[in-house]
Amino acid sequence: MEERRRFSRGRFLRLSAMMAGGAVLAGCSLEEGGSPPGAKKGGGGGGDVDFGKIQAGQNPELEKLAEDWKPYDGEPVELSVWMYTPDEKSLNAYKKVFEKEYSNIKLKYVIYPEESYVTKLNVALQAHNPPDVAIMEEKAWMKAGLVADLTPFYEAWGISVADFAPGGVGRFTLEKGPKQGIFGVGDFLAGNIMVYNKDLFDKAGADYPPTDRSLEWPEYAELCRQVAQPNEDPTKAVYCGSAPDWGFAIYGKWLFGEDGRRVIGNMNSKEHIEAWNVGTALVRDKIAPGQILNTIPESDLFTQKGTAMVWTDFSFIQDFKAAGIDFGVIPSPVHTGSLSFVDTWTTAWGTFVESDHHHAALTFLQFMGTEAQRIRPKVSADPPLSLKVANEINWGAGDQTKEEYLTVLEAGAKPQVFVPPLPEGAWDQAEVYNEMTVQGETDAEPLLDAAAKKTQPLLDQAWKDWDALAGG
């Protein structure tokens, strides 16, 4: 189970004892980097990070910049930009254009492993020495007032939060949306979609699934059973469909309700139980791939025509085209009676209240919210996060795959319901999945009833901890 972190202002995150180094993105190559500011030599020890001691939320320099905004034109400065799992092609394109336009600002991209990224930033924040720009991976940084609110700058930059796709905006806003503040800007819109092989559907005589709506799980399962060609030898089987443990509740509302505060009646709803029952049956019956995915990524299995439908994101589209697959794009499956849904996201770039070079950092963030929106679709498969720009450049026109993707996004892209990180001991979807795909359990109801019962008090506590972050 992914580690959950419990938040409070005085007890925020337990630091890892291991402090691995980072890397610097220079041109198109990666070079070894050092540990983040504030890390102890030879690795830092554990201990609670008390962000209550960090001045948060107010910075006269930021207020003054917002009142009379103009891009940075001062002495030469180097901006540290922290990230993980970078899209090098896009970042290098940004760097080339940005540094040509702002010759007095140099970008230093610093990359850390995803699994240690949050720890690196917590160390830097505790040392009062955060980077100039970073991916704002933890919303608790925003809630605690450690991240600069860009709301007044959006207006100065001539952009509006309404210009951007809601699913992406949800990555850099809090539980009540932009009215609580805008703590970043994104440069692209990614979506968690389904892709199906038309030739394998034709061979099975099955109708293509719709592009403009999500299939409900029973529909999805029935279609998969029409197309799949099970075989005891997994190398000869043709699977159909994805049924991962996270797929049955990819929309947080199904688990936690409209406000993210209630699992009783949601986690153990008849619709969620049904999704688990019909979805895991696909794995047990070898219709959908199961343990074979321990030996091959599902996207590779699709590329090799070993499965007729796969859950993926749009960045893999070029691989499927290169493999010569005639494919279609559809939204992900949903609970019975649910609206269509597609999980969407972006990279949330922002700056901290205690960052050193605010003016230059904000100039870069302005660039990301404006010019980068037009650069990104030229160098990657993804559309810009700005729907306004996407319409202006007529993104996807004449490209059937991109046009289908837009239809899918229009049908299902919605912001996620916010839920604070849960303490340890909450439900573990991997355990339920193991019970139903390996141990042979066929009814999810008792498992989800027990999971909901033990998770509700932990969710209540998580919300108390979360609300305390802004308590001062």
N, C-alpha and C positions, 0 to 999 in steps of 0.2 A: 504494500500500500504506500502511496506517495506520502511522505512525511507531512503532517499538518503542523502549523505553527500557531501557538496561542499568543495573542497580543494583549499587552497593557502598556501604559505609558512608562511605568517603572520597570516592567519586565517584558521586553519586546521580543528579542530573539536570542536563543542560546547560540553562541558562536562556535563554529567548528574548530577543532584543534588542529586541523590540517589546513595550511595556507599555501595552495599551489600557485605558481606564477601565472602570468598572463602572456599575451602575445601582442605585438604591434603590427597592424596592417600597413605595410609600406608598399605602395603601388599595388601589385597583384601578388605579393609574397608575404608570408608570415615570418616574423622574427621573434625570438625569445624575448619576453619582457620580464619585469620584476614583480614583486609583491605589491599590493596596493598600499597607499599611504596609511600609516597607523599600524601596519602589521609588525609583529615582533620578529626579530631576526631568528631565522631557523624555524619559524612557524609560531603562530600565536596560540595562547592557551584558551581555555574555555572562559565562561563568565557571562553574566547578564549584561546586555547593552542597554544602558539607561538613557533613552532618548529624551526623557524629561529634562535632562540637564542641557540639552541643545536648544539654543534660541530658535524658535520656530514661528513661521507665519508672517513675521514683519521684517521688512528690510527697506530702509529709506531709499537706498540706491534703486531698487526695483520700482518703487512708487514714483520716483522722479523720472526714470526712464519711460515709464508708461505715460506720464503726463505730456511729455514732449518727445515722442519717439522719432528717431532717425537712425539708420544703420551705423554701426561702429566705423569711425574713421580716424581712430587714434593710432598710437604707436604699435609696431608689430607685436603680435601675441600668438602663442601656440595654444590651441584649445585641445584639452583631453576629452575624448569621446569614448565612453565605455559601452561595451556591448557583449553579446554572445551570439553564436551561430550566425555570422554575418552573411549577407548577400554581397559578395565581394564586387561583382560586376556593377551593381547599382551604387554601392558606396564609392567605388573608384570614379564612377561617372559624376557623382555629386562633388567629390573632392576636386576633380578637374575643373568643373564649371565654377564652383564656389570660390576656389583660390584664385582663379583668373579674374573674377569679378571683385573679390575682396583680397587684394594682394597683401594686405597687412594682417591677414588671419590665416594661420596654417592649422590644418586639422591633423591631429594625432589619434588614430583609431587604436584603441586598446581592447583586446578580445580576451575574455575569460571563459572557461568551460561553463556550460549552462548550469551544471549541478552545484557549482561553487560561486556563481555570479552574485547572488543575493548576499552571501557571506562577505564577499569582497567589499561590496558597497556598505554593508553595515559597519565593517571595520573602519572604512574611510569616513563615514558619518560620525562614528564615535570619536575619531581623531580630529573632528572639525576640519576635514580636508577632503571633501567630496570632489569628484571630477566636475568639469565645466558642463558637460552634456552627458546624459546616460539614458539607457533604456529604463523606463520607470516600471520595473517588473512587479514591485510590491505596492499595492494600493495603501498599505499602512503608512508608507512614507508620506503619501498625500494627506491621509487622514490626520496624521500627527503634525501637519504644517511644515514639513521639511522640504517640500517641493514648491517651487515658485508657481503661483497661479497666473496663467497666461490670459485670463479673461480680458483684461484691458488691452493687452497686446494684440489679440485677434482683431479687435476693431482698428487699431493703429495700422495693422498689416493689410487691411482691406479684405479680410476673410471672415467667415461666419461659421460657427460650429454646425449650423444647419446645412452648410455646403458638403459636409462629410458624412459618409455612411454610418448609420447609428451603431452597427456592430463594432466598428473601429473606434468610434468615439467612446464607447463603453469601456475601452481599455485604458483611457486616461481621464476618466471621471469617476465620481464616487457613487454611493448607493442611490442618491436622489438626482443623479444626472448633472448636467452642466450648471445648474443653478447653485451647486455647491462649489463650483470652480472647474476650470479647465487646466489640467496639469501636464499637458503634453500636446504633441501633434504627431500624426502618423503620415506615412508616405505612400502606402499601398493598401489594397484591400484583398485579403486572402479568405478563402472559403473552404469549409470541409464539405466536400461534395461526393456524389457517387458517379462512377463512370462505368459504362457497360459496353461489351463487345457485340456489335451488331451482327457480325457473321455467325457467332455462336448462338445468338438469339434466333437468327434466320434458320440455322441448322435444326434447332429444336422446334421450329414452327411457332414460336412465342411472340406475342405482341411486344413492341418496344414500350418501356415504361414512360409515363408522361414527364415532360420537361417543366411544365408550369404548375405542378403540385407535388407534394410528397406522398409516397405510398404509405398507407398505414401498415403496421407490422404484419398483420395477417395477410394483406395483399402482397406485400413484399416477399413473405415466406412462400406463398403459393407460386408466385412467379419464379422464384429461385428453384423450386422443386420441378417446375416445367423444363428448365434449361439445364440443370446440372446433370452430369453423367458420372454417378458415383462408381468407385472402383476400390477394392480392397488394397490394391497397389496404388499408393498416392501419386506415383509418377505417371500413372495412366488415367487418373481421375481428371474430370473437368468440374471444378467447383462453380458455385454461383452465389455471390453475395458475401458481404462482410457481416459478422455478428460479434464484434469485440465487446469486452465487458463494459466499456464506457459508452457504447452505442445506444444502450437502452434508455439512457437518461442524459443524452448529450445536451438537451435543453434543461437548464437548471430548474426551471419552473416546475417541471414534472416531479422533481424530488423535493423541492423546498417551498413550493407555492409561489404566488404572485409577488409576495414581498420578501421571499427568501428566509422566512422565519418558522416555517411549519413543515415537518416531515411526516408527522402522523396524518394519515389520510392522503398523502402524496406519494411518499416512498413506497407505501404498501397499498396504493390504489389498485383497483382491478385492472386499469389500463396498463400500469407499470408491470404488474404481475403477468399480464397477458404478453407484453413485449418480451419479458424474460423467458416465458414458457415457449413461445413460438420461435424466438431467436436462438435459444440454446438448443432446441430440438434440431435446428439446421446443422449445428456442429455435431451433435451426437449421431445424427443420421449421415454424416459425411457429405452433406449438401454444401455447407459452407466450410471453408478451411479451418482446421483446428490446430492440432499439434504440429502439423507440417510447417506452420509459421515460425516454429522454433529453428527451422533450417533455411528459410527463405523469406525475405520481406514480401508482404502481400502485393505491393506495387510491382515487384519483379515477377511474381507469379502471374499477374495480369499481363505483363509485357510478354511473357512466354506462353500466353494463351492457356494457362492452367486454371484460370478462373474467369467466369464470364462477367463478373461485376465486382467492383472494388470500391472501398471507401478511401478517399485520397484528398489531396488538395491540388489546386490548379497549377502549382509549380511542376507537377509531374507530367503535365500534358505533353510537353515536348518529347519526353521519353516514349510516350505511347505513340505519338506521331512517327517518331524515328523507327519504331518497331513495325510500322506499316499496318497498325490496327485501325479499323474503321469503327469509331466509337461514338457514343452519345453521352451527354452530361445531364444528370438529374439531381434533384434535392435528396437529402438523406431521409430515411424512413422515420415515421412519427408514431406516437401512441394513437390508438383508435379515438377518433373525435377531435384530435388536435389540429390546429392550424399547421400549415407547412412550416418547416424550419430548416435553416442553414446556419451553422455556426460560422461567424466571420470574425476576423481580427486584423490587427495591424501591429506594427512596432511603435510603442509609445515613447517618443523622444522628449526629454524635458531637461530642466536645470534645477539645481537645488538652491535653497535660500542662502546657504553658506558657500556656494561655489565662488571661485575667485574672479572669474572674468565674465560677469553677467552680460555686459553690453555686447561683447563679441559672441557669447553663447546665444543670446537672443537673436542676434543677426543670423546665425546659422539656423535657428529654429524657424525664423521667418522664411528663410530659403527653403526649408523642408516643407513648410505649409503652402508654398507658392510655386517656385520654379521646379522643385523636385517632383511635384505632382505631374509635370509634363515630361520630365526626364525618365521617371521610372517605367512608364509603359513602352518606352523606346528600347530599354535594355533588359526587360524581364517580361514574363508572360502575364504578370498581374496588372490589373487596372489601378489607377491612382485611387487613393482614399477619397479624394474630392469628387463627388458625383457631378458637381458643376463643371470641373475640368474634363471629366470623362465625357460629358455631353458636348462640351466645346470642341474636343478633338475627335469626336465621333468614334470613341473607342469601340473596337469590335466590328465595325461596319465592314461587310464583305467577307468576314471570317466566320464560318458556320460555328466553329467550336466556341469562339468568344461570344457570338450572339446567343448561343444556347446557355453559356455561363451567365450572361446578363439576365436571361429569362429566369434561370434558376435563382439568382440573387434577388430578383424582383419578387419571386414567389415566396421565398422563405427567409431572407436575411433579416434577423431581428437581434436586438441587443440581449445579452444574457442577463438573467436575474442575478443581482449581487448577493453573494454569501460569504461571510468572513471565514478565514481558515478555521477549521474545526480542531479541537484538541485531540490528542491520541485517544483511541478507544471508540471513535465513531465507526460507522459502517464501513466495511471493506468490500468493494464490489468485486475485487479479485477472488476473495474467499467464496462469495456467492457463485461466481462464475466457475470456480473449480468444483464446487459441489454439484453444479448442474451439467458440466461438460465432461468432467473426469470421473466424479464419484457416482454419477448416474441419477441424481435427484431430478425429478421431472416437474415438480410443482414449486414455484418460487414463493408461494404465499407464506408458508411458515418462516422461511428465511428472511423475507422482507418485513414481515410483522416484527420479528425479533430485532432486525436491524433498525427499524423505525423507533421501536421502544427504547433502545439504548442510545440512539443518536439524538433524540429530541432534547434531553437535558443538556447534552454537550453543545448543541446548537444554541440553546438559550444562553449558556455561559459564553459562547463565542461572541454573541451579539453584545453581551454586557462588556466584555473585554474590548470589543471594537469601539463601542460608544465611548468608553473611557479614554480612548486615545485622544479625543478632542476635548477632554474635560478640563485640561489645564491644571 
